[in-house]
Amino acid sequence: MRKRTLISLILVVGALGTGGTAGALTLTTEDYPPFNMPEGGKVSGISTEIVQEALKRAKVDAKIELLPWERALSMAKGQADVCVYSAVRNAEREKLFKWIGPLVADEITLFAKADSPIKISSLDEAKKYKVGGYNGDAYGDFVEKQGLKLERVVQDVQNLPKLAAGRIDLWVGGAKSGVFKAGREGFKGKIKSVYQLGDPKDSQMWLACNKGVPDDVVNKLNEAVKSVVSDGTADKIGKKYQ
């Protein structure tokens, strides 16, 4: 398996000189393919391209930083000119941010090894297994609230070798991102979905902005994201990553 070292990547986008924003925004994100990920020295992915197009249409300047998730989330909580994506909008986070989106959705899924005999027809049946998640992840928080106990790691990719080695029985992730990530990390065809859970809204992911970001900027970006979705651009972007 290819060893990966997560580094901070910065991509300057939307340098439009609009004059309408007091300084450029910083958008933080994590390595969560195919929605946000490093590629060719840049930050790419479905959510990233949707956000970039929205920035262009709204004439808002921004730079994007790829960081470990807890750091990315913490920066958006604590710095007035920072937003974070792709962030699940849940009750705990609702009042912490101003929300733009949704950008994408990725159904909450429990994965097992492809050759595992595990079959699950209810969440209660999953409670007897060791389940892997990662720090700060809203999907992990969701399943814990449903009664599952998680073994958390710092970065989500650490769960794949743990699953392969039998150190965990199940891995909680996104239906699309889990399969994409497995293929990228050398585990293509070695995992399978055994259970999906949650309301569709639980899997929607947004751009979450610090409350210090001006309302007019948030409103312009919300309108721009809506236009990217409504005119079919978002669908075209998604198909590039299938």
JOKAJO-V38120 format. One record per residue. N is the residue number from 1. PSI is psi in whole degrees, 0 to 359 (999 if undefined). BURIAL is + if it has 9 or more other ideal C-beta (glycine too) atoms within 8 Angstrom, else -. D_FIRST is the distance of its C-alpha to the first C-alpha in whole Angstrom. Layout:
n/psi/burial/d_first
N/PSI/BURIAL/D_FIRST
N/PSI/BURIAL/D_FIRST
//
This chain:
n/psi/burial/d_first
1/139/-/0
2/129/-/4
3/138/-/6
4/139/-/9
5/121/-/13
6/123/-/15
7/161/-/19
8/128/-/22
9/139/+/23
10/127/-/26
11/120/-/28
12/126/-/31
13/162/+/33
14/36/+/36
15/78/-/38
16/352/-/41
17/47/-/44
18/329/-/45
19/353/-/47
20/352/-/47
21/132/+/45
22/81/-/45
23/153/-/42
24/150/-/39
25/156/+/37
26/126/+/33
27/121/+/31
28/150/+/28
29/177/+/24
30/175/+/21
31/96/+/18
32/74/+/18
33/151/+/17
34/18/+/19
35/319/+/22
36/130/+/21
37/158/+/18
38/140/+/18
39/117/-/18
40/35/-/20
41/8/-/21
42/172/-/23
43/125/+/22
44/194/+/22
45/167/+/22
46/307/+/25
47/318/+/27
48/314/+/26
49/324/+/28
50/316/+/31
51/317/+/31
52/317/+/32
53/321/+/34
54/319/+/36
55/317/+/37
56/314/+/38
57/325/+/40
58/352/+/42
59/51/+/42
60/132/+/40
61/143/+/38
62/159/+/35
63/151/+/32
64/132/+/28
65/130/+/26
66/119/+/22
67/167/+/22
68/145/+/21
69/314/+/23
70/322/-/25
71/318/+/26
72/316/+/27
73/319/+/29
74/320/-/31
75/318/+/32
76/329/+/33
77/324/-/35
78/349/-/37
79/131/+/37
80/341/-/40
81/25/+/38
82/139/+/35
83/157/+/33
84/143/+/30
85/161/+/28
86/108/+/27
87/131/+/28
88/135/+/30
89/106/+/33
90/178/+/35
91/323/-/38
92/327/-/36
93/343/+/35
94/310/-/38
95/357/-/41
96/339/-/39
97/167/+/38
98/134/+/40
99/138/+/38
100/124/+/37
101/208/+/36
102/157/-/34
103/309/+/31
104/175/+/29
105/150/-/28
106/102/+/25
107/136/+/26
108/125/+/26
109/141/+/23
110/125/+/22
111/148/+/19
112/171/+/18
113/149/+/16
114/328/-/17
115/11/-/19
116/141/+/20
117/357/-/24
118/129/+/25
119/132/-/27
120/128/+/29
121/355/-/32
122/159/-/33
123/327/+/31
124/325/-/33
125/335/-/31
126/344/+/28
127/343/+/30
128/358/-/29
129/158/-/26
130/125/-/23
131/132/+/22
132/141/+/19
133/192/+/20
134/161/+/20
135/133/-/23
136/1/-/25
137/127/+/24
138/329/+/27
139/319/+/26
140/317/+/25
141/320/+/29
142/311/+/30
143/329/+/29
144/322/+/30
145/338/-/33
146/1/-/33
147/1/-/33
148/141/+/29
149/130/-/28
150/144/+/25
151/111/+/22
152/148/+/21
153/174/+/18
154/314/-/19
155/139/+/16
156/327/+/15
157/342/+/11
158/341/+/12
159/334/+/13
160/309/+/10
161/329/-/9
162/319/+/13
163/316/+/14
164/325/+/11
165/357/-/13
166/14/-/16
167/338/-/17
168/155/+/18
169/327/+/20
170/157/+/20
171/128/+/18
172/128/+/21
173/194/+/20
174/147/+/21
175/317/+/22
176/313/+/21
177/325/+/18
178/314/+/16
179/317/+/16
180/314/+/15
181/319/+/13
182/317/+/11
183/319/-/11
184/326/-/10
185/9/+/7
186/16/-/5
187/29/+/8
188/129/-/11
189/4/-/14
190/4/-/13
191/160/+/15
192/150/-/19
193/131/+/21
194/345/+/24
195/137/+/26
196/146/+/27
197/165/+/30
198/157/+/32
199/148/-/34
200/327/-/33
201/335/-/34
202/340/+/32
203/4/+/29
204/142/+/31
205/141/+/29
206/171/+/32
207/116/+/32
208/119/+/34
209/143/+/36
210/148/+/38
211/349/-/41
212/348/-/43
213/128/+/41
214/144/-/45
215/324/-/46
216/327/-/47
217/315/+/43
218/316/+/41
219/318/-/44
220/318/+/43
221/323/+/40
222/316/+/40
223/322/+/42
224/317/+/40
225/318/+/37
226/320/-/40
227/324/+/41
228/323/+/37
229/312/+/37
230/330/-/40
231/6/-/40
232/357/-/37
233/320/+/35
234/319/+/32
235/319/-/32
236/320/-/31
237/314/+/29
238/322/+/27
239/335/-/27
240/338/-/25
241/14/+/22
242/999/-/22
//
